[in-house]
Amino acid sequence: MLGTRLDIGPYERQHRSALLDLSAFSQWTHKHLDWHSIGQWLDHERGQACLAWRGTELAGYIGLSPPIEGCSWIRILGLRDGRMPGRVIDELWERVEAHCRRLRIRHVAILMLSNWLSAYLRPCGFNYADDVITLNHIGSRLPAARTAPAWLRPAEPKDVSRIAAVDRLAFPALWRMTEADIWQALRICAHATVADREGQLVAYQFGTRHEGVGHLARLAVAPAQQRLGIGSLLLRRFLGECERAPLETISVNTQLSNAPSQALYGRFGFLRNYKDYEVWRKQIA
């Protein structure tokens, strides 16, 4: 059919306006960027996005995060309209998968923020892997404070590499932040605290605040320093800062499979609100 041929190619700087326009006005979009706008992400991750063109019209795009130990996320995905969405995603993914093989990316994941995604990603080989769950802080009762062998202070730009080192130890590759993510988080989060012990940075937390809502975006303790009360110390500090704001709602996300994290938050009065998002993943041969 005339006009249905798709040309698939990499993102280049001259495509920026077309991609931003499509992401802004289409209802068929996915964005999972955490700390960046799409424009910021495109400028930083140039070359990681793949575009589908129908003549001179941008029909769709997929963008991957830089790989960390063979793991990557689909950070952006969009379609112009409902014309052949399966075909556009299939052809885009075929090119993206070849790119992944060249870079030895073994696992690609996506946070299913939109219901329509599953129908088109399952044929590409994606399947359910986990859930990201949300917990809200209910009430003000906190567990009894305990002494922890750490000193808390505000995070500073000079801490980025040491925060990244803790992050690498605390999380599996799929869930780690890059140093660029950490830099951006320090720029925009409302609360950023690190814990020092014996002259070493051993834990950190990032918190955001927007229109009366506080969110614990990240909390990590180096494995060798866990079970010493350092995570509780950081969490108590974050909740104290939220109380002084004050905030109407305080939330946190974690994985359904992460029982220790849920236990910590539960002791501090966080309850699951069942606003869950599935994580789907594909293993690339």
Secondary structure as GFF3:
##gff-version 3
##sequence-region A 1 285
A	DSSP	beta_strand	7	10	.	.	.	ID=ss1
A	DSSP	three_ten_helix	13	15	.	.	.	ID=ss2
A	DSSP	alpha_helix	16	25	.	.	.	ID=ss3
A	DSSP	beta_strand	28	31	.	.	.	ID=ss4
A	DSSP	alpha_helix	38	44	.	.	.	ID=ss5
A	DSSP	beta_strand	49	54	.	.	.	ID=ss6
A	DSSP	beta_strand	57	64	.	.	.	ID=ss7
A	DSSP	beta_strand	71	79	.	.	.	ID=ss8
A	DSSP	alpha_helix	85	103	.	.	.	ID=ss9
A	DSSP	beta_strand	107	111	.	.	.	ID=ss10
A	DSSP	alpha_helix	117	121	.	.	.	ID=ss11
A	DSSP	three_ten_helix	122	124	.	.	.	ID=ss12
A	DSSP	beta_strand	127	137	.	.	.	ID=ss13
A	DSSP	beta_strand	151	154	.	.	.	ID=ss14
A	DSSP	three_ten_helix	157	159	.	.	.	ID=ss15
A	DSSP	alpha_helix	160	170	.	.	.	ID=ss16
A	DSSP	three_ten_helix	173	175	.	.	.	ID=ss17
A	DSSP	alpha_helix	179	188	.	.	.	ID=ss18
A	DSSP	beta_strand	191	197	.	.	.	ID=ss19
A	DSSP	beta_strand	200	210	.	.	.	ID=ss20
A	DSSP	beta_strand	213	221	.	.	.	ID=ss21
A	DSSP	three_ten_helix	223	225	.	.	.	ID=ss22
A	DSSP	alpha_helix	230	244	.	.	.	ID=ss23
A	DSSP	beta_strand	249	255	.	.	.	ID=ss24
A	DSSP	alpha_helix	259	267	.	.	.	ID=ss25
A	DSSP	beta_strand	270	272	.	.	.	ID=ss26
A	DSSP	beta_strand	277	283	.	.	.	ID=ss27
###
